[in-house]
Amino acid sequence: MRARRHRSHRSSSRRAQRGQVIAEYVIVAGILAVMLFATFPGADRSVIGLLIKAFRDAWSTYSYTLSYPL
């Protein structure tokens, strides 16, 4: 009888930890999303906008380099 009580207590403890981990994950993911997509005062673009611009500039440079004849 004692083993059942101990096992059920362990199961509920794991369930509580799993719920806490999910809550922490959602909070951290939300903060990261806001930081990546929000524009801050004094900045004209978000971090994602700057990353997209950098990829476009790199692709433009790469395609320009490829257009030279050998």
C-alpha positions in Angstrom: 0.0 0.0 0.0 2.8 2.3 0.8 4.4 1.9 -2.6 1.3 3.1 -4.3 1.2 6.3 -2.3 4.8 7.0 -3.1 4.4 6.2 -6.8 1.3 8.5 -7.1 3.1 11.3 -5.3 6.0 10.9 -7.7 3.7 11.0 -10.7 1.9 14.2 -9.6 5.3 15.8 -8.9 6.4 15.0 -12.4 3.2 16.4 -13.8 3.7 19.6 -11.9 7.2 19.9 -13.2 6.1 19.3 -16.7 3.5 22.1 -16.4 6.1 24.5 -15.0 8.5 23.7 -17.9 5.8 24.3 -20.5 4.9 27.7 -18.8 8.6 28.7 -18.8 9.0 27.7 -22.4 5.9 29.8 -23.5 7.2 32.8 -21.5 10.7 32.7 -23.0 9.4 32.0 -26.5 7.0 35.0 -26.2 9.8 37.3 -25.0 12.0 36.2 -27.9 9.2 36.8 -30.4 8.6 40.3 -29.2 12.3 41.1 -29.2 12.7 39.8 -32.8 9.6 41.4 -34.4 9.2 44.6 -32.4 10.8 47.9 -33.5 12.4 49.8 -30.8 12.6 53.6 -30.4 15.3 55.0 -32.6 15.4 52.0 -34.8 13.7 51.9 -38.2 13.5 48.1 -38.5 13.1 45.1 -36.3 15.9 42.5 -35.9 14.1 40.2 -38.4 13.9 43.2 -40.9 17.6 43.8 -40.5 18.3 40.1 -41.0 16.2 40.0 -44.2 18.0 43.1 -45.5 21.4 41.5 -44.8 20.4 38.3 -46.7 19.1 40.4 -49.7 22.4 42.4 -49.8 24.4 39.3 -49.6 22.4 37.7 -52.4 22.7 40.8 -54.5 26.5 40.8 -54.1 26.7 37.1 -54.8 24.6 37.3 -58.0 26.6 40.4 -59.2 29.8 38.4 -58.7 28.4 35.5 -60.7 27.5 37.7 -63.6 31.2 38.4 -64.4 32.5 36.5 -67.3 35.5 34.3 -66.7 
